[in-house]
Amino acid sequence: METDTEALPPSGQAEVRIVAASPETARAVAEVLRHCFAGAEQRSYPAPGGGTRLHLTVDTETAAGPARSWLTSSRPPVGTHTETHADEI
């Protein structure tokens, strides 16, 4: 059982928990996350009521797969500020 005192993951990482009615559905969601972020191996557990719980650790600072260029280009360089142009809303 998880508690409010559970340790936080290291900076730049996120713990993701997926609960689904079937293992295939949980794995499909995890696969989408792995296309966007580097991550550790998933862990699967039975969920109450016959479903599946899947736990996955993702590295939010390291993009994976085709999303790499999008994630990298969407982040402003460190130490810079974004400008607002007159034609932008």
C-alpha positions in Angstrom: 0.0 0.0 0.0 1.3 3.4 -0.9 1.4 6.2 1.6 1.8 10.0 1.5 5.4 9.5 2.9 6.5 7.6 -0.2 9.9 8.9 -1.3 9.9 11.2 -4.3 11.8 10.0 -7.4 15.1 11.8 -8.2 14.9 15.1 -10.0 14.2 14.7 -13.7 12.4 11.3 -13.2 8.7 10.5 -12.8 7.0 7.4 -11.4 4.0 6.5 -13.6 1.4 4.0 -12.5 -1.1 2.7 -15.0 -4.2 0.8 -14.0 -6.1 -1.0 -16.7 -8.6 -3.8 -17.1 -6.1 -5.9 -19.2 -2.3 -6.2 -19.3 -2.4 -5.5 -23.1 -4.0 -2.1 -22.4 -1.5 -1.1 -19.7 1.4 -2.2 -22.0 0.0 -0.1 -24.9 0.0 3.0 -22.7 3.5 2.3 -21.4 4.7 1.9 -25.0 3.4 5.4 -25.9 5.3 6.9 -22.9 8.5 5.0 -23.9 8.3 6.7 -27.3 8.5 10.1 -25.6 10.8 9.5 -22.7 13.7 7.2 -21.8 12.6 4.9 -19.1 13.4 1.9 -16.9 11.8 -1.5 -17.3 8.2 -1.7 -16.3 6.9 -3.7 -13.4 3.4 -5.3 -13.5 1.2 -6.3 -10.6 -2.4 -7.6 -10.3 -4.9 -4.8 -9.5 -7.9 -5.2 -7.3 -10.9 -6.5 -9.2 -8.9 -8.4 -11.7 -7.1 -5.6 -13.6 -3.5 -4.8 -14.0 -1.2 -2.2 -12.4 1.9 -1.3 -14.3 4.6 0.8 -12.7 7.2 2.6 -14.9 9.9 5.1 -14.2 10.5 7.7 -16.9 13.4 10.1 -17.3 11.8 13.4 -18.2 15.1 15.0 -19.1 16.0 12.5 -21.7 13.7 12.1 -24.7 13.5 8.8 -26.6 12.6 7.8 -30.1 11.0 10.2 -32.6 9.9 12.6 -29.9 13.5 13.5 -29.1 13.7 16.5 -31.5 10.3 17.8 -30.6 11.0 17.7 -26.8 14.4 19.3 -27.3 13.2 22.0 -29.5 10.2 22.9 -27.3 12.4 23.7 -24.3 14.0 27.2 -24.3 17.8 27.2 -23.8 18.8 27.5 -20.1 19.4 31.1 -19.1 17.3 32.7 -21.9 14.0 34.3 -21.8 11.2 34.0 -24.4 10.3 37.1 -26.4 6.7 38.1 -27.1 6.3 39.3 -30.7 3.6 41.8 -31.6 1.9 39.3 -34.0 1.6 36.6 -31.3 -1.4 36.2 -29.1 
